[in-house]
């Protein structure tokens, strides 16, 4: 009995102390679906170490941008970088968190993973609906020795707006003038042909089920679902396979230093081994942190991820940010993200 | 203003000219009804008004939030096939077409099947079979639509692509209705899934209707030598006609707004194609796909206006159903 009483008193005191210190016990974020697996992995490990939890809603990049605009979350996440003017106007900053690759996948009888080669032009023509058969002379010319069926090409794309679509169409926009003139690049576009699947998993299952289909997904989905990936011709003129080293090569050439507000797109990058369709995913926060304790908790979490999350990211097929970019981001935090007293909230 | 006791005297002794000053015991017990009755009336009226208010508020909010798109595109929104988020051009025609077409095909498939099920259950099935089958049909109605969607995508679509659609192409490949590769994804699969989803609603309402037809009329038909089909055609269906139409419109209403199952299998493409094998989209599927990821104000506003259009389509169809029912009823009465 006495022991129980003591316990209650101790509990009461400790809660009071905890309340007094105003510790932030959880941070909230919303946005991109592509980095959701790694964010939740990081959050799980981080909570074990520090006790601070992350509540991340993977509602999509567009949703993340809206939510941070309305200040309903502590940070927003987007696969498509935001333009500098928009960020300055809203008093926000963005920084890259992790990188990944987008890969075309196909379902053709007798074609094994990474066996088939496509050039950027032909990929664009397929998505424009100009190349419609798998044994089109343009595809055959790229793949001597591969027996291709005469079946129809079924183009599959994302039906929902998506950062993946943004990266993919940004690539097509860069490499094909016809695509640039007719379609353009955004999180959702007016597709000339094809089926729309909902989410990466929707595209993956359409491609799996429709013979002769071609789609594009985040690399992790292609790997986990054993989808048939392709080799693509990069800017240097080499055919490359989609794998971590090729994504890393694409990332290595990016010039983050000069980029305005970290606006870097990793499509069609130079470099002999670069995979042509890669991208970073971004975090958006407000410069003026009206609740500095929360702002500090958010930045502390991401700083921890930069320094401790690299191997976790690699294990899930993401590419961690290189050290020099992390230093740049930390410098930006120090100079830009401030509490109401004008002092940086972190470190 | 009358006092409560006056009220009781009046109400309780209306047949006795109000002669007794003290109401009898039995009437005294009814004292609370003086305020309970009006309270009950106002409360129920308030609930009813609440529903009306809710509907009006929803329509108003959709209309108001869709203003940007309504003002920019005007009525052209309703017959433009453009859907280009990059250039900020939006039109609802493909989605409107998809919504109406998929629902009508679904109704066309589900109605005869539901009619057959209902006739079998009420007129022909032995009691031991009628109960479990009836229960199974009601269970179909309880399955969440996302389950139908997943089943549609992973089980039904490959089956259609490998077996049904090649056959349809073989027999109808020369018509515009069966053009394009058999993918198992598109307008026809969506309509078939919808048909399965609305079947239990139509069937169970029809079954209940049919079982209400007096046994006397049925027996009379049999008595003059009618077969079961003749009896159903000339006795059961004419007697329950308005109810049957009501059941069909109940199914139609559900099909129009169905979202997840359709999103999975319709292919989500903003195009109008005569081919049933080609992908399309519906208003509800477009909203489900694009709303969370719409960034530009125009895109969001266009989606909301599309929601408003769906609201109008549903209202128009339900209203025309009511008018149809009134016509039939008055014709029957006029006879």
Interface residues (C-beta under 8 A of the other chain):
Chain A: X59 X60 X61 X62 X63 X65 X66 X151 X152 X154 X159 X160 X161 X162 X183 X184 X185 X186 X187 X188 X189 X190 X191 X194 X195 X196 X197 X198 X202 X205 X206 X209 X210 X211 X212
Chain B: X82 X83 X84 X85 X86 X87 X153 X154 X157 X158 X161 X181 X183 X184 X185 X263 X264 X267 X268 X269 X270 X279 X281 X285 X288 X289 X290 X292 X293 X294 X295 X299
